[in-house]
Amino acid sequence: MSFFGSSKSSKSPPPPPSQYQQTPLPMQVPQDVVSGDQYRYALTNFRIAHEKVEEQRAQLEEQERQVAQLRARIAQLEGTSVLPDRAGKGGNTVDDFSIKNAASQLEKMINRWSSDIVRAPPVPLAALCEAILADVGNGPDVPRYEATSMQVQALLRHAISEAISEGIVNCLIVTNSSEANVQLTRIHEHIFARDPTVACVWRRQTFSAAVETFSPEMSLNTLCEQVPELMRVLNNIIPTSGNTQILESAYAFSRMLHGQTSTTGDAFYRAFIPELGSALHPRQVELVKRCLKSERGEPDRVGATIFPGLVKVAKAPSVPGTQPIDSVQNVVRRAQVICECALFSGGTGTPGSSLPGTPAPVLHYQSQSMNGYASPLPNPHMNGYQSPPPDGTYMTGHN
């Protein structure tokens, strides 16, 4: 077989692929391009819109300031404005819970003062007891006290509580003149008899310009007017607890009551003190010590009132076909009282022994005879100018 006679033609193999191949360039995204005029036009519009927003914001702030000034003016005219330093925590107005806390603090101060007096009396306890009874023992059934330390301390608390009730809480203290304050109180009584809402506005507006503090001279004048014999044996020393005058704290408590803003704008508060030897009325009093007579179903009497009670006086709603009532008085805090059996069963006691400042659990009277004559109204002397409303107008609030 000849080499040249071969029918197979030889083909050269393809070249091997190259190791380095060029990668295709990515496709470039075309960019948005605006002209200078369009850019300046958009920037100008944005600046104008921003200026308009700022102008509207300034107008809204000015409107809010004007509305706030208008509301403050209206509140001042209505007598409902509350200064920042007189408002409660968070700007809340006074309520029954605030009254309870403030009364508890004042009660502790009175208890501490009376304990200090009994621990180191300036005169014998018998003379101190006689002076107190000369000031507050004007009831028909005043018991015969033995002048023990416990009894004298309770009577001291009764005397200072009555001075606070009649001389501060039930009298509008606006000026440093007692005569002017009495006249202002009478004006308020006259206005309240005609229109309680107007009286409320007048009272709050008047208290907005009242004296800020109860000076020592005012305290001394009030005490000498309310409890002159007690101040005589105490050498006209103003009652203090720590470094705080008790009557100054009582004045702050009174301003909180009379200058407060509440939903019941036509109501105001008055304090009452059950008389020595008067009957125990469950709707009026809360016992601070256990009453054995009441547990046996026997009637008992008031031995001493260690802190006054509070009633809220409001205009009575008119009921067709019935005789009109001047006012309705709701008990919001019962008077703290120690009964005769507890006060006289304490024995001689130790000088300076402190009466409880926190009331014990309220006793539920089991005596049917007592519940039969127990009136839901305070004693007539505590109402002042208020005529006693008929039975059933009292509602007991929280203690």
PADO-993694 format. One record per residue: residue in three letters; y negated, x, z negated of N, C-alpha, C in turn. Coordinates in steps of 0.1 Angstrom, whole numbers, plus 5000, padded with zeros to 4 digits. Layout:
// residues N
ALAYXZYXZYXZ ...
// end
This chain:
// residues 399
MET501250095000500050005000498850095000 SER498050065009496850145011495750105002 PHE495050204997493950174988492850094995 PHE492650125007491550045014492049905018 GLY493349885018493849755022493849655010 SER493349684999493349594988492449474990 SER492949354988492049234990491149204978 LYS491349264967490649234954489349314955 SER488249244953486949314953486549334938 SER486049444935485749474921484249424918 LYS484049364907482749314903482349384890 SER481149424890480649494878480349394867 PRO480649424854480449334843478949314841 PRO478549194835477149174832476649264821 PRO475449294821474849384811474949314797 PRO475249394787475249334773473849284769 PRO473849174762472549124757471749224749 SER470549214751469649314743469549264728 GLN469549364720469449334705468049284701 TYR467049314709465649284705465149184716 GLN465149064712464648954721463248914715 GLN462448874724461048824720461148684715 THR460648654703460548514698459348444704 PRO459548324708458348254714457248234704 LEU456048244708454848224699454748074696 PRO454548044683454347904679453147834686 MET453247704687452247634694451047614685 GLN449947654688448747654680448147504680 VAL447847454667447247324666445747334669 PRO445347254677443847254680443047214668 GLN442047274664441147244653440047154657 ASP439747054646438646964649437347034647 VAL436547034656435347104657434246994659 VAL433246994650432046904652430846994655 SER429946924660428746994663427847004651 GLY426847084652425947104640425146974637 ASP424846904648424046784645424946674638 GLN426246664641427046574634427246614620 TYR427446744617427646794603426346764595 ARG425146794600423946764593423746614591 TYR424146534600424046384598424946334587 ALA426246384587427146344576426646394562 LEU426146514562425646574549424446494544 THR423546454553422446374549422846244544 ASN423746174550424246044545424846054531 PHE425646164529426246184516425246204505 ARG424146284508423146304499422346174495 ILE422146094506421445964503422245874495 ALA423545864497424445784489424545824475 HIS424545964473424546014459423345974452 GLU422145984458420945954452420845804449 LYS421445724457421445574454422245544442 VAL423445614441424245594429423545634416 GLU422945754417422245794405421045704401 GLU420445654411419345554408419845424402 GLN420945374407421545254401422045284387 ARG422545404384423045434371421845444361 ALA420745494365419545504357419045364354 GLN419045274364418645134362419545064352 LEU420845084353421745024344421545064329 GLU421345204328421045254314419745194309 GLU418745184317417445124312417644974308 GLN418444904316418744764313419544754300 GLU420444844297421244844285420244874273 ARG419344964274418444994264417544874261 GLN417044804271416244684269416944574263 VAL418244554267419044454261419344484246 ALA419644604243419844644229418544624220 GLN417444654226416144634219415944484217 LEU416244404227416044264226416944204215 ARG418244244215419144204205418744244191 ALA418244364189417844404176416644324172 ARG415744294181414644204177415044064173 ILE415944014181416443874177417143884164 ALA417943984161418643994148417644014137 GLN416544084139415544104129414843964126 LEU414543894136413943764134414843664127 GLU416143674130417143584124417543634110 GLY417143754107417543804094418943854093 THR419543894104420943934105421044084108 SER419944154108420044294112420644374100 VAL421444474103422044554093421744704096 LEU421044764086420744904088422044994088 PRO421945104095423145184096423745234083 ASP422845264073423345314061423845204052 ARG423645074056424044964048425244894054 ALA425644934066426744864072428044924066 GLY429044854068430344894063430945004072 LYS432145044068432845144076433145084090 GLY432745164100432945114114431945004118 GLY430944984110429944884113430344744110 ASN431444724102431844594098430944544087 THR430744414087430044344077430944324065 VAL430244284054431044264042431944144043 ASP433044154036434044044036434544034022 ASP435443944019436043924006436744044001 PHE437344124010438044244006437044344001 SER435944364008434944454004434344413990 ILE434144283988433644233976434644273964 LYS435844253967436844283957436844433953 ASN436744513963436744663960435444703952 ALA434344653957433044683950433044633935 ALA433544513934433644453920434544533911 SER435644583917436644663909435944793904 GLN435144853913434444983909433444953898 LEU432744843899431744813889432444773876 GLU433544703876434244673864434744793857 LYS435244893864435645023858434545093851 MET433345093857432145153851431845083837 ILE431844943838431544873825432544903814 ASN433844913818434844943809434745083803 ARG434345173811434145313806432945323796 TRP431945253800430745253791431045183778 SER431645073778431945003765432945083756 SER433845153763434745243755434045353749 ASP433045413756432245523750431445473738 ILE430845353739430045303728430945273716 VAL432145223717433045193706433545323700 ARG433745423708434245553703433245623694 ALA431945603698430845663690429745563688 PRO429945463680428945353679427645403672 PRO426445363677425245403671425045333657 VAL425645223656425545143643426945103640 PRO427245053627428545003624428944893634 LEU430244883636430744783646430444643642 ALA430344613629429944473624428544443629 ALA427644543627426244513632426144503647 LEU426944583654427044573668427544433673 CYS428544393666429144253670428144143667 GLU427444153656426444053652425344053662 ALA424844163667423844173677424244103690 ILE425444133694425944073707426043923706 LEU426643873695426743733693425343663692 ALA424343733687423043673687422443663701 ASP422943743711422443733725423343633733 VAL424643643732425543563741426343453733 GLY426343453720427143353713426443223711 ASN425943163722425243033721426042913724 GLY427342923725428242813728428542733715 PRO429042613716429342533704430542573697 ASP431442643703432742683697432942833697 VAL431942903693432143053693433043083682 PRO434043163684435043203674434443303664 ARG435043313652434543403642435243543645 TYR434543633649435043763653435143853640 GLU436143943640436344033629435744173631 ALA435044193642434344313645435344433646 THR436544413651437444523654436944593666 SER437544713668437144793680437444723693 MET438544663693438944593706438044473708 GLN437744393698436844283699435444323703 VAL434944433697433544473700433544523714 GLN434544593719434544643733434544533742 ALA435344433740435344313748434044243748 LEU433444223737432144163736431044243743 LEU431144373742430144453750430244433765 ARG431544423770431744393784431244253787 HIS431344163778430844023780429344023781 ALA428744093772427244103772426644163785 ILE427244273789426644343801427044263813 SER428144193813428444113825427543993826 GLU427143933815426143823815424843873819 ALA424443993815423144043819423144073834 ILE424244123840424344143854424244013862 SER425043913857425043783864423743713864 GLU423143703853421843623852420643703856 GLY420643833854419543913857419443983870 ILE420643993877420644063890421343973901 VAL422543933899423243863910422643723913 ASN422343653902421843513904420243513905 CYS419643623906418243633908417943733920 LEU417143683929416843773941415943883937 ILE416444003936415644123932415044173945 VAL413844143947413144193959412044293955 THR411344273944410244363940410644413926 ASN409744503921409944553907409344473897 SER408844353900408244253891409244143888 SER409644123876410544013873409943873875 GLU408643863873408043733876408043703890 ALA407743793899407743773913409143743918 ASN410143813912411543783916411943643912 VAL411543593901411843453897411243353906 GLN409943383910409343293920410043293933 LEU410443413938411243413951412543343950 THR413143353938414443283936414243133937 ARG413143083931412842943932412542893946 ILE411842983953411542943967412842933975 HIS413743023973415043023979415742893976 GLU415742853963416342723959415742603966 HIS414442603967413842493974414142493989 ILE414142603996414542614010415942574012 PHE416842624003418242594005418542444003 ALA417842373994418042233993417642154005 ARG416742204013416342144025417142184037 ASP417342314039418042354051418742494047 PRO420042494045420742614041420742724051 THR420642684064420642794074419342864074 VAL418242794072416842854071416842934059 ALA417442884048417442964035418143094037 CYS419243094045420043214047419243314055 VAL418543274066417643364074416543414065 TRP415943334057414843374048415343474038 ARG416543454032417043544022417343684028 ARG418043684040418343814046417143884050 GLN416143814056414943874060414143934048 THR414243864037413543904025414244034019 PHE415544034019416244144014416144274023 SER415744254035415544374044414344454039 ALA413444384032412244454027412244474011 ALA413444454006413544463991413544613987 VAL413344633974413244763968414644833970 GLU414644963973415845033977416745063965 THR416045093953416845133941416345053930 PHE417245043920416944973907416545073897 SER415245083895414645193887415045183872 PRO415045283864415345273850414445173843 GLU413145163847412245063841412744923844 MET413144903856413744763859414944743851 SER415844843850417044823842416744783827 LEU415744863822415444833808414744703806 ASN413944663815413244523814414344413815 THR415244433824416344333826417144313814 LEU417544433808418444423796417744373784 CYS416444413783415644363771415444213772 GLU415344163784415244023786416543943784 GLN417643993789418843923788419643943775 VAL419644063770420344093757419444183748 PRO418444113743417444193735417944253722 GLU418844183715419344233702420244343704 LEU421044343715421944453718421244573721 MET420144563729419344683733418644733720 ARG418344653711417644693699418544783691 VAL419844743689420744833681421144953689 LEU421044943702421445063711420245153713 ASN419145123706417945203707417345213722 ASN417545103729417045083743417545193752 ILE418745233750419445333759420145253770 ILE419745293782420245223794421745253796 PRO422545153798424045183800424345263812 THR425045363810425445453821426945483820 SER427545513832428945553833428945683841 GLY429245793834429045923840427545953842 ASN427145973854425745993857425145883864 THR425745763865425345653873424945543863 GLN423745483866423345363858424145243863 ILE424645163853425545053856424744943863 LEU423444923859422744813865422244853880 GLU422144983882421845023896423045003905 SER424245023900425444993908425544833910 ALA425144763899425244623900424244573910 TYR423044633911422044593921422544623935 ALA423244733937423844763950424844653954 PHE425644613944426644503946425944373949 SER424844343943424144223946423544223960 ARG423044343964422444353978423544333988 MET424744383985425844363994426144213996 LEU426044143985426344003985425343923992 HIS424043943989422943853994422443904008 GLY422644034011422144074024423144094034 GLN424344034032425544054041425343954052 THR426043984064426143904075427543854077 SER427743724078429043674079429043554088 THR430143504091430243384100429743264093 THR429843254080429343134073427843174069 GLY426943154078425643204076424843124066 ASP425242994063424542914054425042914040 ALA425843014036426343024023425843154016 PHE425843144003425443263995426243263982 TYR426143373975427043393963426243383950 ARG427043333940426443323927427543373917 ALA427143433906428143473896428143373884 PHE429243373877429343283866430143353855 ILE429843313842430443373830430943263822 PRO432243243820432743143810432243173796 GLU431743073789431143093776432243133766 LEU431843193755432743233744433243103738 GLY434543093736435042973730435342853739 SER434942873752435142753761436642753765 ALA437042643771438442623775438742713787 LEU440042753787440542833799440842743810 HIS440142753821440342683833441042773844 PRO442242733847443042823856442342853869 ARG441542763874440842783887439642873886 GLN439142903873437942983871438243113866 VAL439343133858439543253851440843323854 GLU440943453852442143523854442343613841 LEU443443593834443643663822444043803824 VAL443543893816443844033817444844073807 LYS445143993797446244013787447043893786 ARG448243903781449143793780448743693770 CYS448843563774448343453765449643383760 LEU449943403747451143343741450943193740 LYS449743153737449543003735449842933748 SER449342983759449542913771451042913775 GLU451743023771453243023774453942913766 ARG453442883754454042783745453542643749 GLY452642633758452042503762450942463753 GLU450342553746449242513737447942563744 PRO446842483743445542523749444942633741 ASP444342723749443642843743442242843748 ARG441442933742440042943746439643083750 VAL438443093756437943223760437543313748 GLY438143423747437743523737436543603741 ALA436643653754435543733760435743733775 THR434643743782434643763796434343903799 ILE435243983805435044123807434444153821 PHE434444053830433744073843433543933849 PRO432343913855432043773860432843733872 GLY432843603874433443553886432443523896 LEU432843493909431943473920432343343927 VAL431243263930431443143938430543163951 LYS431043103961430243093974429742953975 VAL428342943975427742813976427342783991 ALA427742673996427542634009427042484010 LYS426442444021426042304023427242224024 ALA427242114017428442014018428341934030 PRO429541924037429541834049429241694046 SER428541624054428241484052429441394056 VAL429841314048430941214050430441074051 PRO430641004062430040864063430740784052 GLY429940694046430440604036430540654022 THR430140784020430240844006428840894002 GLN428740913989427440963984427241103988 PRO426141143993425941283998426041383986 ILE426541493989426741603980425741723984 ASP425141773974424141883977424842003982 SER425842053976426542173980427942173976 VAL428642263982430142293978430242433974 GLN430942453963431042593957432542623957 ASN432842733964434242783964434442913956 VAL435342913948435643033940436243143948 VAL435643253950436143363958436743473949 ARG436243473936436843573927436743513913 ARG437843503906437843443893437343543882 ALA436743483872436243573861437443633854 GLN437243763850438243833843438043803828 VAL439043743821438843693808440043743799 ILE439743763786440743793776440643673767 CYS441843603764441843483756441743513741 GLU441543413733441343433719442543483712 CYS443743433716444943473709445243623712 ALA444943673724445243813727444143903720 LEU442943853719441843933713441943943698 PHE442443833692442643833677443943893673 SER444943903682446243953678446344103680 GLY445244163684445244303687445044393674 GLY444844323663444744403650443444473650 THR443344573642442144653641441944753653 GLY443044793658442944883670442445023666 THR442345103676441845233674440445243680 PRO439445313674438145313680438245383694 GLY437545313703437545373717438745333725 SER439645243720440745203728440245123739 SER440745143751440245083763440944953767 LEU440244853770440844733775441344763789 PRO442344693794442744713807441644683817 GLY441544773827440544743837441144673849 THR442444673850443144603861443844483856 PRO443544363861444144243856445644243856 ALA446244183847447644163847448044053856 PRO449244033859449643913868449143783862 VAL448643703871448043573867449143483861 LEU448843423849449743333842449543203848 HIS450643133851450642993855450742903843 TYR449742833841449642743829450742633830 GLN451442613819452542513819452142393812 SER451042403805450642283796450042173805 GLN450742053804450241943811448941893806 SER448741903792447441853787446341943791 MET446542073793445542163797445142133812 ASN446142113820445942083834445241953836 GLY445341863825444741733827443241743825 TYR442741833816441341833814440641953820 ALA441442033826440842153832440042113845 SER438742133844437842103855437842213865 PRO437842183878437742293888436442353890 LEU435442303882434042353883433742453872 PRO432842543875432342633864431542553854 ASN431242613843430442553832429042523837 PRO428442423832427142383838426142493837 HIS426142583827425142683826425242793837 MET426342803843426542913853426042863867 ASN425842733868425442693881423942703883 GLY423142723873421742743874421142613879 TYR420542613891419842503896420842413904 GLN422042453906423042373913423542253905 SER423442133910424142023903425642023905 PRO426441993895427842013896428341913907 PRO429041963917429641873927430841793921 PRO431341693927432441613922433741693922 ASP434741643915436041713915436641733928 GLY437341843930438041873942437241943952 THR435941983949435142053959435342203958 TYR436042243947436342393946437642423952 MET437642543959438842593965438942743960 THR440042773955440342903949440643003960 GLY439843113961440143213971441043323965 HIS440943443970441743553965441143593952 ASN441843663944441343703931440543823933 
// end
